[in-house]
């Protein structure tokens, strides 16, 4: 598998909907009420896409506060492409993009089952964080 990575690479709503549903085990959301591309354009510092030929096999979004802090959101790798280093490469390129924009901190929110990936493979330090449901 020869995978190409690109910071702020081209992607489409249908392929992001498909990858998100596969990565997170949810249904494909295509209700016409919102667009991945619009969200990326309005709220993201950047994103990284991974492609195997024409197929989108990985994606991570980098959101930020406009200054020193950036966050990873929706780190996704297609099932057929997992365990080959794609996720680690996505995060490394997201790191480089955030650093290049002048960010000083890169945050990631992850469950305990992903601690090995984020901490051991990607170099994140565990921190305490809080979460509040707004519903």
ZIMO-V250734 format. One record per residue. N is the residue number from 0. RES is the residue in one letter. OMEGA is omega in radians with two decimals (none if undefined). Layout:
# ZIMO-V250734
n->{N,N}
res->{RES,RES}
omega->{OMEGA,OMEGA}
This chain:
# ZIMO-V250734
n->{0,1,2,3,4,5,6,7,8,9,10,11,12,13,14,15,16,17,18,19,20,21,22,23,24,25,26,27,28,29,30,31,32,33,34,35,36,37,38,39,40,41,42,43,44,45,46,47,48,49,50,51,52,53,54,55,56,57,58,59,60,61,62,63,64,65,66,67,68,69,70,71,72,73,74,75,76,77,78,79,80,81,82,83,84,85,86,87,88,89,90,91,92,93,94,95,96,97,98,99,100,101,102,103,104,105,106,107,108,109,110,111,112,113,114,115,116,117,118,119,120,121,122,123,124,125,126,127,128,129,130,131,132,133,134}
res->{X,X,X,X,X,X,X,X,X,X,X,X,X,X,X,X,X,X,X,X,X,X,X,X,X,X,X,X,X,X,X,X,X,X,X,X,X,X,X,X,X,X,X,X,X,X,X,X,X,X,X,X,X,X,X,X,X,X,X,X,X,X,X,X,X,X,X,X,X,X,X,X,X,X,X,X,X,X,X,X,X,X,X,X,X,X,X,X,X,X,X,X,X,X,X,X,X,X,X,X,X,X,X,X,X,X,X,X,X,X,X,X,X,X,X,X,X,X,X,X,X,X,X,X,X,X,X,X,X,X,X,X,X,X,X}
omega->{3.09,-3.06,3.07,-3.14,3.12,3.02,-3.11,-3.13,3.14,3.06,-3.08,3.09,-3.11,-3.11,3.06,3.06,-3.13,-3.12,3.13,3.13,3.13,-3.06,-3.06,3.09,3.13,3.08,3.07,3.14,3.12,-3.05,3.12,-3.10,-3.14,-3.08,3.02,-3.04,3.08,3.12,3.12,-3.12,-3.06,-2.93,-3.00,2.91,3.13,3.12,3.11,3.03,3.05,-3.12,2.98,-2.96,3.12,-3.05,3.03,-3.12,3.11,-3.10,2.90,3.12,3.08,3.08,-3.08,3.12,-3.14,-3.10,-2.94,-3.01,3.03,-3.12,2.99,3.11,3.05,3.00,-3.02,3.02,3.13,-3.11,-3.09,-3.06,-3.08,3.08,3.11,3.11,-3.11,-3.14,3.12,3.10,3.07,-3.11,3.12,3.12,3.04,3.06,-3.11,3.12,3.12,3.11,3.13,3.12,3.11,3.12,3.14,-3.07,3.04,-3.09,2.99,3.09,-3.08,3.09,-3.12,-3.12,3.11,-3.11,-3.14,-3.14,-3.04,-3.08,-3.08,-3.08,-3.01,3.05,3.08,3.01,3.11,3.11,3.00,3.10,3.12,3.14,3.12,3.06,-3.13,3.12,none}
